[in-house]
Amino acid sequence: YFEDKKNIYFVTEYYSGGDLISFLEKKQKENIQVSEKVASKIIKKIADGIRYLNFFGIIHRDIKPENIMFADKNDIKSLKIIDLGVCQTLTYGEYAEDPIGTNGYISPEIYLHHNYSFKVDIWSLGVILYLIITGGMLPFDDEKMDSHMIGKKVLYLQQEYPEKYFSNKSKGLIPLLDKMLEKNDKKRINITELLKDNWFENFKK
């Protein structure tokens, strides 16, 4: 960042690989299903970024595929979390209260206008994992993207796991999704527990 008498300039890092949603849409058009192994690498990389933000007391509050960028095309190791325009920094024991987020990725506690903390990003990451595995479906969606209807589904419906997408997946996937998409944020998995989950062990070899 620098400025002169007339203008303000921002110098930012250039990411040439596009965002995660474009990556997934391209796979969908090519009728290619992203493998569970690739999904695990993507989720772990994003989770590492969330853990880094949490270390500094930062909640992102708008984790979604459009805010996940490839610095280099198709290189999962180059994934970056962007757009911290609505993030909030919390001190120990402090909570956020603003109803912020993107339809389809907002956690139940935000829809309920409850005070919330870092676990809202875990919920959003769970939605991304579900989206990757199903090739484009959200666990709680509405054709018209009506925020009121989506909110009701998030609060009162349980996510479903269609056999078409989940029957041939590892045993640990659905339990992990259940822990990430737990409606009660006090029971929802935290970022440290997530990164230690056994599901990731399936793909280390």
Disulfide bonds with the S-S distance in Angstrom:
none
